[in-house]
């Protein structure tokens, strides 16, 4: 079984998103971190996903939609949410950070 998950750095002034490839119990990085708002993380993720033809269009869309959710949540509530609160909101992702 192959799937993907988002790895998120939840920081005070940025949120960073990377995609990990999950195969069984093993997780390996698929992309580097892309930072928002320092860069256009969504566009960078899209470019990175488009360069991997073995990822289905459906999976790409799902990952980009989830990245959008994370970015929007960070913009609206991020500075007031602890990493534990965010982890509870998005339990399917891997979180790290200092906030």
C-alpha distances in whole Angstrom, upper triangle without the diagonal:
4,7,10,13,17,19,22,26,28,32,35,36,32,29,26,23,20,17,14,11,8,6,6,10,11,12,14,17,16,20,23,24,26,29,31,34,35,33,31,27,26,28,26,23,23,25,22,19,22,22,18,18,14,14,14,18,16,14,17,19,17,17,21,22,20,22,25,25,25,28,30,29,31,34,35,34,33,36,37,33,32,29,28,29,27,24,25,25,22,20,16,17,19,22,25,29,32,33
4,7,10,14,16,20,23,26,29,33,33,29,26,23,20,17,13,11,7,6,5,7,10,10,10,11,13,13,16,19,21,23,26,27,30,31,29,27,24,23,24,23,19,20,21,18,16,18,18,15,15,12,10,12,15,14,11,14,16,14,14,18,19,18,19,22,22,22,25,27,27,28,31,32,32,30,34,35,31,30,27,27,28,25,23,24,24,20,19,15,15,17,20,23,26,30,31
4,7,11,13,17,20,22,26,29,30,26,22,20,16,14,10,9,6,5,7,9,11,11,10,11,12,11,14,17,18,20,23,24,27,28,26,24,21,19,21,20,16,17,19,16,14,16,17,14,15,12,10,11,13,12,9,11,13,11,11,14,15,14,16,19,19,19,21,23,23,24,27,28,28,27,30,31,28,27,24,24,25,22,19,21,20,17,16,12,12,14,17,20,24,27,28
4,7,10,13,17,19,22,26,26,22,19,16,13,10,7,6,5,5,8,11,12,11,9,10,10,9,11,14,15,16,19,20,23,24,22,21,17,16,18,17,13,14,16,14,11,15,16,13,15,13,10,11,13,12,8,10,12,10,8,12,13,11,12,16,16,15,18,20,20,21,24,25,25,23,27,28,25,24,21,22,22,19,17,19,18,14,14,10,10,11,14,17,20,24,25
4,7,10,13,15,19,22,23,19,16,14,10,9,6,5,7,7,11,12,13,12,9,10,10,10,11,13,13,14,17,18,21,22,21,19,16,15,18,16,13,15,17,15,13,17,18,15,18,16,13,14,15,14,10,11,13,10,8,11,12,9,10,14,14,13,15,18,17,18,21,22,22,20,23,24,21,21,17,18,19,15,13,16,15,11,11,7,6,8,11,14,17,21,21
4,6,10,12,15,19,19,16,12,10,7,6,5,6,9,10,14,16,15,14,11,11,10,10,10,11,10,11,13,14,17,18,17,16,13,12,15,14,11,13,16,14,13,16,17,16,19,18,15,16,17,16,12,12,13,11,8,10,11,8,8,11,11,10,12,15,14,14,17,19,19,17,20,21,18,18,15,16,17,13,12,15,14,10,11,8,5,6,9,11,14,18,18
4,7,10,13,16,17,14,11,8,6,5,6,7,10,11,15,17,16,14,10,11,9,10,10,10,8,10,12,14,17,17,17,17,13,14,17,15,12,15,17,15,15,19,19,18,21,20,17,20,20,19,16,15,17,15,11,13,14,11,10,14,14,11,13,16,15,14,17,20,19,16,19,20,17,16,13,14,16,13,11,14,14,11,11,10,6,5,6,8,11,14,15
4,6,9,13,14,10,7,6,5,6,9,10,14,15,19,20,19,18,14,14,12,13,12,11,8,9,10,11,14,15,15,15,12,13,16,15,13,16,18,16,17,20,21,21,24,23,20,22,22,21,18,17,18,16,13,13,14,11,9,12,12,9,10,13,12,11,14,16,15,12,15,17,14,13,10,13,14,10,10,13,13,10,12,11,7,6,5,6,8,12,12
4,6,10,11,8,6,5,7,9,12,13,17,18,22,23,22,20,16,16,14,15,14,12,8,10,9,10,13,13,14,15,12,15,18,16,15,18,20,18,19,23,23,23,26,26,23,25,25,25,22,20,21,19,16,16,17,15,12,15,14,11,11,15,13,11,14,16,15,12,13,15,13,12,9,12,14,11,11,15,15,13,14,14,11,9,6,5,5,8,9
4,7,9,7,5,7,9,12,15,16,20,21,25,26,24,23,20,20,17,19,17,15,12,12,10,10,12,13,15,16,14,16,19,18,17,20,22,21,22,25,26,26,29,29,26,28,27,26,23,22,22,20,18,18,18,15,13,14,14,10,10,13,11,8,11,13,12,8,9,12,10,9,7,10,11,9,10,13,13,12,14,15,12,10,7,6,5,7,6
4,6,5,6,8,11,14,17,19,23,24,28,29,27,26,22,22,20,21,19,16,13,13,10,10,11,12,14,16,14,17,20,19,19,22,24,23,24,27,28,28,31,32,29,30,30,29,26,25,25,24,21,20,21,18,15,17,16,12,12,14,13,9,12,14,12,8,8,11,10,10,9,13,13,11,13,16,16,16,18,19,15,14,10,9,6,6,5
4,6,8,11,14,17,21,23,27,28,32,33,31,30,26,26,23,25,22,20,16,15,12,11,11,12,15,17,16,19,22,21,21,24,26,25,27,30,31,31,34,35,32,33,32,32,29,28,27,26,23,22,22,20,18,18,17,14,13,15,13,10,11,13,11,8,6,9,10,10,10,14,14,13,15,18,17,18,20,22,19,17,14,12,9,8,6
4,7,10,14,17,20,23,27,28,32,34,32,31,27,26,23,24,21,19,15,14,10,9,8,9,12,14,14,17,19,19,19,22,24,23,25,28,29,30,33,34,31,33,31,31,29,27,26,26,23,21,22,20,17,17,17,14,12,14,13,10,10,13,12,9,8,12,13,13,13,17,17,15,18,20,19,19,22,23,20,19,16,14,11,11,10
4,6,10,13,17,19,23,25,29,31,29,28,24,23,20,21,18,15,11,10,6,6,6,7,10,11,10,13,16,15,16,19,20,20,21,24,25,26,29,30,27,29,28,28,25,23,23,22,19,18,19,17,14,14,15,11,9,12,12,8,9,13,12,9,10,13,13,14,13,17,17,14,16,19,18,17,20,20,17,16,13,12,10,11,10
4,7,10,14,16,20,22,25,27,26,24,21,20,17,18,15,13,9,8,6,5,7,9,10,11,9,11,14,14,13,16,18,18,19,22,23,24,27,27,24,26,25,24,22,20,20,19,16,15,16,13,10,12,12,8,7,10,10,7,9,12,12,9,10,13,12,13,11,15,15,12,13,17,15,14,16,17,13,13,10,10,9,11,10
4,7,10,13,17,19,23,25,24,22,18,17,14,14,11,9,6,5,4,6,9,9,10,10,8,10,13,11,11,14,16,15,16,19,20,20,24,24,21,23,23,23,20,18,18,18,14,13,15,13,10,12,13,10,9,13,13,10,12,16,15,12,14,17,15,15,13,16,17,14,14,18,17,15,17,16,13,12,10,10,10,12,13
4,7,10,13,16,19,22,21,19,15,14,11,11,9,8,5,5,7,8,11,12,11,11,7,9,12,10,8,12,14,12,13,16,17,17,20,20,18,20,19,19,16,14,15,14,11,10,12,10,7,10,11,9,9,13,13,11,14,17,17,14,17,19,17,17,14,17,17,14,14,17,16,13,15,14,10,10,10,11,12,15,15
4,7,10,13,16,19,18,16,12,11,8,8,6,6,4,6,9,11,14,15,13,13,9,10,13,10,8,11,13,10,11,15,15,14,18,18,15,18,18,18,15,13,15,14,10,11,14,12,9,13,14,12,12,16,16,15,18,20,20,18,20,22,20,20,16,19,20,16,16,19,18,15,16,14,10,10,10,11,13,17,18
4,7,10,13,16,16,14,10,9,6,5,5,8,8,10,13,15,18,18,16,15,12,12,14,12,8,11,13,10,9,13,13,12,15,15,12,14,15,15,12,11,13,12,8,10,13,11,10,13,14,13,14,18,18,17,20,22,22,20,23,25,22,22,18,20,21,18,16,19,18,15,15,12,10,10,12,14,16,20,21
4,6,10,13,12,10,6,6,4,5,7,9,10,13,16,18,21,21,20,19,15,15,17,15,12,14,16,12,12,15,15,13,16,14,12,15,17,16,13,13,15,14,11,13,16,13,13,17,17,15,17,21,20,20,23,25,25,22,25,27,24,23,19,20,22,19,17,19,19,15,15,12,10,9,12,14,17,20,22
4,7,10,11,8,6,5,6,6,9,12,14,16,19,21,24,25,23,22,18,18,19,17,14,16,17,13,12,15,15,12,14,12,10,13,16,15,12,12,16,14,12,15,17,15,15,19,20,18,20,23,23,23,26,28,28,26,29,30,27,26,22,23,25,21,19,22,21,18,17,13,12,12,15,17,20,24,25
4,6,7,6,5,7,9,9,13,15,17,19,22,24,27,27,26,25,21,21,22,21,17,19,20,17,15,19,18,15,17,14,13,15,17,17,13,15,17,15,13,17,18,16,17,21,21,20,22,25,24,25,28,29,29,27,29,30,27,26,22,23,24,21,19,21,21,17,15,12,12,12,15,18,21,25,26
4,6,5,6,8,11,12,15,18,20,22,25,27,30,31,29,28,25,24,26,24,20,22,23,19,17,20,20,16,18,14,14,16,19,18,15,17,20,18,16,20,21,20,21,24,24,23,26,28,28,28,31,33,32,30,33,34,31,29,26,26,27,25,22,24,24,20,18,15,15,15,19,21,25,28,30
4,6,8,11,14,15,19,21,23,25,28,30,33,34,32,31,27,27,29,27,23,25,26,23,21,24,24,20,21,18,17,19,22,20,17,20,22,20,19,22,23,21,23,26,26,25,28,30,29,30,33,34,33,31,34,35,31,30,26,26,27,25,22,23,24,21,18,15,16,16,20,22,26,29,30
4,7,10,14,15,19,21,22,25,27,29,32,33,32,31,27,27,29,27,24,26,27,24,22,26,25,22,24,20,19,21,24,23,19,21,24,21,20,23,24,22,23,26,26,24,27,30,28,29,32,33,32,30,33,33,29,28,24,23,25,23,20,22,23,20,17,14,15,14,17,19,23,26,28
4,7,10,12,16,17,19,22,25,27,30,30,29,29,25,25,27,25,22,24,25,21,20,23,23,20,21,19,18,20,23,22,19,20,23,21,19,22,24,21,22,25,25,24,26,29,28,28,31,33,32,29,32,33,29,27,24,24,26,24,20,23,24,20,18,15,15,13,17,18,22,25,27
4,7,9,12,14,15,18,21,23,26,27,26,25,21,22,24,21,18,21,22,18,17,21,20,17,20,17,16,19,21,20,17,18,21,18,16,19,21,18,18,22,22,20,23,26,25,25,28,30,29,26,29,30,26,25,21,21,23,21,18,21,21,18,16,13,12,11,14,15,19,22,24
4,6,9,11,13,16,19,22,25,25,24,23,20,20,22,19,16,19,19,16,15,19,18,15,18,16,15,18,21,21,17,17,20,19,16,19,21,19,18,22,23,21,22,26,25,25,28,30,29,26,29,30,27,26,22,23,25,22,20,23,23,20,18,16,14,12,15,16,19,22,24
4,6,7,10,13,16,19,22,21,20,20,16,17,18,16,13,16,16,13,13,16,15,14,17,16,14,18,19,20,16,16,19,18,14,16,19,17,16,20,21,18,20,23,23,22,25,28,27,24,27,29,26,24,21,23,24,21,19,23,23,19,19,16,13,12,14,14,17,21,23
4,7,10,12,16,18,21,21,19,18,15,15,16,13,11,13,13,9,9,13,11,10,13,12,11,15,16,17,14,13,16,16,12,14,17,16,15,18,20,18,19,23,23,23,25,28,28,25,28,30,27,26,23,25,26,23,21,24,23,20,20,17,14,14,16,17,19,23,25
4,7,9,12,15,18,17,15,15,12,13,13,10,8,11,11,7,9,12,11,11,14,14,13,16,17,18,15,13,16,16,12,13,17,15,13,17,19,17,17,21,22,20,22,25,26,23,25,28,26,25,22,24,25,22,21,24,23,20,20,18,15,14,15,16,18,21,23
4,7,10,13,16,15,13,14,11,13,14,10,9,13,12,9,12,15,14,14,18,18,17,20,20,21,18,16,19,18,15,15,18,17,14,17,19,17,17,20,21,19,21,24,25,21,23,26,24,23,20,23,24,21,20,24,23,20,21,19,16,14,15,14,16,19,21
4,6,10,13,12,11,12,8,11,13,10,9,13,13,11,13,16,16,16,20,20,18,21,21,22,19,16,18,18,14,14,17,15,12,15,16,14,13,17,18,16,18,21,21,18,20,22,21,20,17,20,21,18,18,21,21,18,19,18,14,13,12,12,13,16,17
4,7,9,9,7,8,5,8,9,7,7,11,11,10,12,15,15,17,20,21,19,21,20,21,18,16,17,17,14,12,15,14,10,13,15,12,11,15,16,14,15,19,20,17,19,22,20,20,18,21,22,18,19,22,21,18,20,19,15,15,14,14,14,17,18
4,6,6,6,7,5,9,11,9,10,13,14,14,16,18,19,20,24,25,22,24,23,24,21,18,19,19,16,14,16,15,11,13,14,12,10,13,14,12,13,16,17,14,15,19,18,18,17,20,20,17,18,22,20,18,20,20,16,16,14,14,13,15,15
3,5,5,6,5,8,10,10,11,14,15,15,17,19,21,22,25,26,23,25,23,24,21,19,19,19,16,14,15,14,10,11,13,10,7,10,12,9,9,13,14,12,13,17,17,18,16,20,19,16,18,21,19,18,20,20,17,17,15,15,14,16,15
4,5,6,7,10,12,12,13,16,17,18,19,21,23,24,27,29,26,27,26,26,24,21,21,21,18,16,17,16,13,12,14,12,9,11,13,10,9,13,14,12,13,17,17,19,18,22,21,18,20,23,21,20,23,23,20,20,18,18,16,17,16
4,7,8,11,12,12,14,16,17,17,20,22,22,24,27,29,27,28,27,28,26,23,23,23,20,18,20,19,15,15,17,15,12,15,16,13,13,16,18,15,16,19,20,21,20,23,23,20,22,25,24,22,25,25,21,21,19,18,16,17,17
4,6,9,9,8,11,13,13,14,17,18,19,21,24,26,24,25,24,25,23,20,20,21,18,15,18,18,14,14,17,15,12,15,17,15,14,18,19,17,18,22,22,23,21,25,25,22,23,26,24,22,25,24,21,21,20,19,18,20,20
4,6,6,6,9,10,11,12,14,16,17,19,22,24,21,23,21,22,20,17,17,18,15,12,15,15,11,11,14,13,10,13,16,14,13,17,19,17,19,22,22,23,22,25,25,21,23,25,23,21,24,23,20,21,20,20,20,22,21
4,6,5,6,9,10,10,12,14,15,17,20,21,19,20,19,19,17,14,15,15,12,10,12,12,9,9,12,11,9,12,14,13,13,17,18,16,18,21,20,21,20,23,22,19,20,23,20,18,21,20,17,17,16,17,17,19,19
4,5,5,6,9,10,11,12,14,16,18,20,17,18,16,16,15,12,11,12,10,7,9,10,7,7,11,10,8,11,14,13,14,16,18,17,20,22,21,23,21,23,23,19,20,22,20,18,20,19,16,18,18,19,19,22,22
4,5,5,6,9,10,10,12,15,17,19,17,18,16,17,16,12,12,14,12,9,12,13,10,10,14,14,12,14,17,17,17,20,22,20,23,26,25,26,24,27,26,23,24,26,24,21,24,22,20,21,21,22,22,25,25
4,5,5,6,9,10,11,13,16,18,16,18,16,18,16,13,14,15,12,10,14,14,11,12,16,15,13,16,19,18,18,21,23,21,23,26,25,26,24,27,26,23,23,26,24,22,24,22,19,19,20,20,21,23,24
4,5,5,6,8,10,11,14,15,13,15,13,15,13,9,11,12,9,7,11,11,9,11,14,13,12,15,17,17,18,21,22,20,23,26,24,25,22,25,25,21,21,24,22,19,21,18,16,17,17,19,20,23,23
4,5,5,6,9,10,12,14,12,13,11,13,11,8,9,11,9,7,10,12,10,11,15,15,14,16,19,19,20,22,24,23,25,28,27,27,25,27,27,23,24,26,24,21,23,20,18,20,21,22,23,26,26
4,6,5,6,9,11,14,13,14,13,15,14,10,12,15,12,11,14,16,13,15,18,18,17,20,22,22,22,25,27,25,28,31,29,30,28,30,30,26,26,29,27,24,26,23,21,22,23,24,25,28,28
4,5,5,7,10,12,11,13,13,15,13,10,13,14,12,11,15,15,13,15,18,18,17,20,22,22,23,26,27,25,28,30,29,29,26,29,29,25,25,28,26,23,24,21,19,19,21,22,23,26,27
4,5,5,8,9,7,9,9,11,9,6,10,11,9,9,13,14,12,15,17,17,17,20,22,22,23,26,27,25,28,31,29,29,26,28,28,25,24,27,25,21,23,19,18,19,21,22,24,27,28
4,5,7,9,8,10,9,12,11,8,11,13,12,11,15,16,15,17,20,20,20,22,25,25,25,28,30,28,31,34,32,32,30,32,32,28,28,30,28,25,26,23,21,23,24,26,28,31,31
4,6,9,9,12,12,15,13,11,14,16,14,14,18,19,17,19,22,22,22,25,27,27,28,31,32,30,33,35,34,34,31,33,33,30,29,32,30,27,28,24,23,23,25,26,28,31,32
4,5,6,9,10,13,11,10,13,15,13,14,17,18,17,20,22,22,23,25,27,27,29,31,32,30,33,36,33,33,30,32,33,29,28,30,29,25,26,23,21,22,24,26,28,31,32
4,5,7,9,12,11,10,13,15,15,15,18,20,19,21,24,24,25,27,29,30,31,33,35,33,36,38,36,36,33,35,35,31,30,32,31,27,28,24,23,24,27,29,31,35,35
4,6,9,11,10,10,14,15,14,16,19,19,20,22,24,24,26,28,29,30,32,34,35,33,36,38,36,36,32,34,34,31,29,31,30,26,26,22,22,23,26,28,31,34,35
4,7,8,6,7,10,11,11,12,15,16,16,19,20,21,22,24,26,27,28,30,31,30,33,35,32,32,29,30,31,27,26,28,26,22,23,19,19,20,23,25,28,32,32
4,5,5,6,9,10,11,12,14,16,17,18,20,21,23,24,26,27,29,30,31,30,34,35,33,33,31,32,31,28,27,28,26,23,23,20,20,22,25,27,30,34,34
4,5,5,6,9,10,11,12,14,15,16,18,20,21,22,24,26,27,28,30,29,33,34,32,33,30,31,31,27,27,28,26,22,24,20,20,23,25,28,30,33,33
4,5,5,6,9,10,11,12,14,15,17,19,20,21,23,24,26,27,28,28,31,33,30,31,29,29,29,25,24,25,23,20,21,18,18,21,24,27,29,33,32
4,5,5,6,9,10,11,12,14,15,17,18,20,21,23,24,26,27,26,29,31,28,29,26,27,26,23,22,23,21,18,18,15,15,18,20,23,26,29,29
4,5,5,6,9,10,11,12,14,15,16,18,20,21,22,24,26,25,28,30,27,28,26,27,26,23,22,24,22,18,20,16,16,18,20,23,25,28,28
4,5,5,6,9,10,10,12,14,15,16,18,20,21,22,24,23,27,28,26,28,25,27,26,22,22,23,20,18,19,17,16,19,21,24,26,29,28
4,6,5,6,9,10,11,12,14,15,16,18,20,21,22,22,25,26,24,25,23,24,23,19,19,20,17,14,16,13,13,16,18,22,24,27,26
4,5,5,6,9,10,11,12,14,15,17,18,20,21,20,23,25,22,23,20,22,21,18,17,19,16,13,15,12,11,14,16,18,21,24,24
4,5,5,6,9,10,10,12,14,15,16,18,20,19,22,24,22,23,21,23,22,18,18,20,17,15,17,15,13,16,17,20,21,24,24
4,5,5,6,9,10,11,12,14,15,16,18,18,21,23,21,22,21,22,20,17,17,18,15,13,16,14,13,16,17,20,22,25,24
4,5,5,6,9,10,10,12,14,15,16,16,19,20,18,19,17,18,17,13,14,15,12,10,12,10,10,13,14,17,18,21,20
4,5,5,6,9,10,11,12,14,15,14,17,19,17,18,16,18,17,14,14,16,14,11,14,12,11,13,13,15,17,20,19
4,5,5,6,8,10,10,12,14,14,17,19,17,19,18,20,18,15,16,17,14,13,16,15,14,16,16,18,19,21,20
4,6,5,6,9,10,10,12,12,15,16,15,17,16,17,15,12,13,14,11,10,13,13,12,15,14,17,18,20,18
4,5,5,6,9,10,10,9,13,14,12,14,12,14,13,9,11,13,10,8,12,12,10,12,11,14,14,16,15
4,5,5,6,9,10,9,12,14,13,15,14,17,15,12,14,16,13,12,16,16,13,15,14,15,15,17,15
4,5,5,6,8,9,12,14,13,16,15,17,15,12,15,16,13,13,17,17,16,17,16,18,17,19,17
4,5,5,6,6,10,11,10,12,12,14,12,9,12,13,10,10,14,15,14,16,14,16,15,17,14
4,6,5,4,7,9,8,11,11,13,12,9,12,14,11,12,15,16,14,15,13,14,13,14,11
4,6,6,8,10,11,14,14,17,15,13,16,17,15,15,19,20,18,19,17,17,16,17,14
4,6,8,9,10,13,15,17,14,12,16,16,14,15,19,20,19,20,18,19,18,18,15
4,6,6,6,10,12,13,11,9,13,14,12,13,17,19,18,19,16,17,16,16,12
4,5,5,8,9,12,10,8,12,13,12,13,16,18,16,16,13,14,12,12,9
4,6,8,10,13,11,11,14,16,15,16,19,21,19,19,15,15,12,11,8
4,7,10,12,10,10,14,14,13,16,18,21,19,19,16,16,14,13,9
4,6,8,6,6,10,11,10,12,15,17,16,16,13,13,12,11,8
4,5,5,6,9,10,11,13,14,17,15,14,11,11,9,9,6
4,5,5,6,9,10,10,11,14,12,11,7,7,7,8,6
4,5,5,6,9,10,10,13,12,11,9,10,10,11,9
4,5,5,6,9,10,13,13,13,11,12,12,13,10
4,5,5,6,8,11,10,10,8,10,11,12,10
4,5,5,5,8,7,8,7,9,11,13,12
4,6,5,9,10,11,10,13,15,16,14
4,6,9,10,12,11,14,15,17,15
4,6,6,9,9,13,15,17,16
4,6,8,9,13,15,18,17
4,7,10,13,16,19,19
4,6,10,13,16,16
4,7,10,14,15
4,7,10,11
4,7,9
4,6
4
